[in-house]
Amino acid sequence: MKTMIPDPSRNINVRFNKDMTVNQIVTYKSGKAVIVPEEEWRYYASGVCYNMMYYTQVIHALIHVLHYLMTTGITQSTEHDDALAAWASPYDDNIAMKYYQVAGALIE
């Protein structure tokens, strides 16, 4: 998350009780921890949701890239056998399009 935005105010920590209710929200101003007053929790909770969505989309993109690499490996490693190559061919045809979709959506 530190590489997402160099602004330290984007770093928000939420503490929960055992029943998963919010106990405390802490943000960082000028590198120092500041406890957020309860009346501002909704604002900072939306920041946490944004940060988590960003993080999960980065992981999602990496899974697609790993899938692309694995499928390329399957295709390359089955070239020696016609039956195995025929089995691997549909995977290779589909995965390249997925990689371009991910690149278009998430990579600048």
C-alpha positions as CSV (number, residue, x, y, z in Angstrom):
1,M,0.0,0.0,0.0
2,K,2.9,2.3,0.5
3,T,3.6,2.3,-3.2
4,M,0.0,3.1,-4.1
5,I,0.2,6.8,-3.2
6,P,3.2,8.5,-1.6
7,D,0.7,10.4,0.6
8,P,0.9,9.0,4.2
9,S,-2.6,10.1,4.9
10,R,-3.8,7.2,2.7
11,N,-2.5,4.8,5.4
12,I,-5.5,4.0,7.6
13,N,-5.7,1.3,10.2
14,V,-9.0,0.0,11.6
15,R,-9.3,-2.0,14.8
16,F,-12.3,-4.2,15.4
17,N,-13.8,-5.7,18.5
18,K,-14.5,-9.5,18.8
19,D,-17.9,-9.0,17.3
20,M,-16.4,-7.2,14.3
21,T,-17.6,-3.7,15.3
22,V,-15.2,-0.9,14.7
23,N,-13.3,0.0,17.9
24,Q,-10.8,2.6,16.5
25,I,-9.6,4.1,13.3
26,V,-6.1,5.6,13.1
27,T,-4.7,7.6,10.2
28,Y,-1.2,9.1,9.7
29,K,-0.6,12.8,9.4
30,S,3.0,13.8,8.7
31,G,4.0,10.3,9.7
32,K,2.4,10.5,13.1
33,A,-0.6,8.3,14.2
34,V,-3.8,10.2,14.8
35,I,-6.9,8.6,16.3
36,V,-9.9,9.6,14.2
37,P,-12.9,10.9,16.1
38,E,-16.0,8.6,15.8
39,E,-18.0,11.2,13.8
40,E,-15.4,11.0,11.0
41,W,-15.4,7.1,10.8
42,R,-17.6,6.9,7.7
43,Y,-15.1,9.1,5.8
44,Y,-12.1,7.1,6.7
45,A,-13.9,3.8,6.3
46,S,-14.6,4.7,2.7
47,G,-10.8,5.3,2.3
48,V,-10.2,1.8,3.8
49,C,-12.7,0.3,1.3
50,Y,-10.9,2.1,-1.6
51,N,-7.5,0.9,-0.4
52,M,-8.7,-2.7,-0.1
53,M,-10.3,-2.6,-3.6
54,Y,-7.1,-1.3,-5.1
55,Y,-5.1,-4.0,-3.3
56,T,-7.4,-6.8,-4.4
57,Q,-7.4,-5.6,-8.0
58,V,-3.5,-5.7,-8.0
59,I,-3.6,-9.3,-6.7
60,H,-6.3,-10.1,-9.3
61,A,-4.1,-8.7,-12.1
62,L,-1.1,-10.7,-10.9
63,I,-3.1,-13.9,-10.9
64,H,-3.9,-13.3,-14.6
65,V,-0.3,-12.7,-15.4
66,L,0.7,-15.9,-13.6
67,H,-2.0,-17.8,-15.4
68,Y,-0.6,-16.4,-18.7
69,L,2.9,-17.6,-17.8
70,M,1.7,-21.0,-16.8
71,T,-0.4,-21.5,-20.0
72,T,2.6,-20.4,-22.1
73,G,4.7,-23.0,-20.2
74,I,2.1,-25.7,-20.9
75,T,2.0,-24.8,-24.6
76,Q,5.8,-24.7,-24.9
77,S,6.3,-27.9,-23.0
78,T,3.8,-29.9,-25.1
79,E,5.2,-29.0,-28.5
80,H,7.1,-32.3,-28.8
81,D,3.9,-34.3,-28.8
82,D,1.0,-33.8,-31.2
83,A,-1.7,-35.1,-28.8
84,L,-0.5,-33.0,-25.9
85,A,-0.1,-30.0,-28.2
86,A,-3.7,-30.4,-29.4
87,W,-4.8,-30.6,-25.7
88,A,-2.9,-27.4,-24.8
89,S,-3.8,-25.3,-27.9
90,P,-7.3,-24.0,-26.7
91,Y,-5.7,-22.7,-23.4
92,D,-3.1,-20.7,-25.3
93,D,-5.7,-19.2,-27.6
94,N,-7.8,-17.9,-24.8
95,I,-5.2,-16.7,-22.3
96,A,-3.5,-14.1,-24.6
97,M,-6.8,-12.2,-24.9
98,K,-7.3,-12.2,-21.1
99,Y,-3.8,-10.8,-20.6
100,Y,-4.5,-7.9,-23.0
101,Q,-7.8,-7.2,-21.2
102,V,-5.9,-7.0,-17.9
103,A,-3.2,-4.8,-19.4
104,G,-5.8,-2.5,-20.9
105,A,-7.7,-2.2,-17.6
106,L,-5.0,-2.0,-15.0
107,I,-1.6,-1.3,-16.5
108,E,-0.8,2.3,-17.6
